[in-house]
Amino acid sequence: MREPKKCIIVDDEPAAHYVLANYIKQNPQLELVFQGYNGIETMDYLRENKVDLMFLDINMPEISGMELLKILPTHPKTILTTAYSEFALESYDYGVIDYLLKPIYFPRFLKAIDRFFATENVKEKEEEAIVSSVSVKVDGYFVEIVLEQLLYAQSFGNYVKLHTTKKTYLASITTTELEKCLPEKNFMRIHKSYIVSLDKIESTEKDFVSIKKEKLPIGITYKRELSDRLKK
């Protein structure tokens, strides 16, 4: 069985959280990793964490759900949740995969989840067939980084150092943005500041991995997942 998809709930109403959290817990293919009550805390979370699916309310104070989608440079697959239907057409311009009207009933929730997994299956097949490089901006120009040559990526302020078998690039991208561009089966974040190519790891110790004689730290929250993935 594959890893459950990480999802978040963004809604200013506690009752909505209760309903959706209960539905999510009944689906072993989903894992609830964050519950946000406004757009600001959600943006902060998404800057540092990879998420597969977002349940997003439209009518929230300060920043609405639609405004949040417009502000975020990239965002997870999104299912909108709202008591109003007038934004349905506009929402599909932002990659929204479904639109749930409150009160949300379990059968309709399951239909939305089926639609999400259908898009994920297409995405995974496309990645397997196509992804062999990633385009990043270096010194104002886009450079194509061949993934087979990428050893690891290191957070460097608002930039990322990309260490490859050829040279090191300082790219104008965050580790979170880069992580979303990399195929999951080949790359993994092992620390808040490091993403590594799994097949380039030469050895592991309690708190480090070694790649080309460089020792890279393993964050405590990533140790178990890394251990499991290296055993496969």
Disulfide bonds with the S-S distance in Angstrom:
none
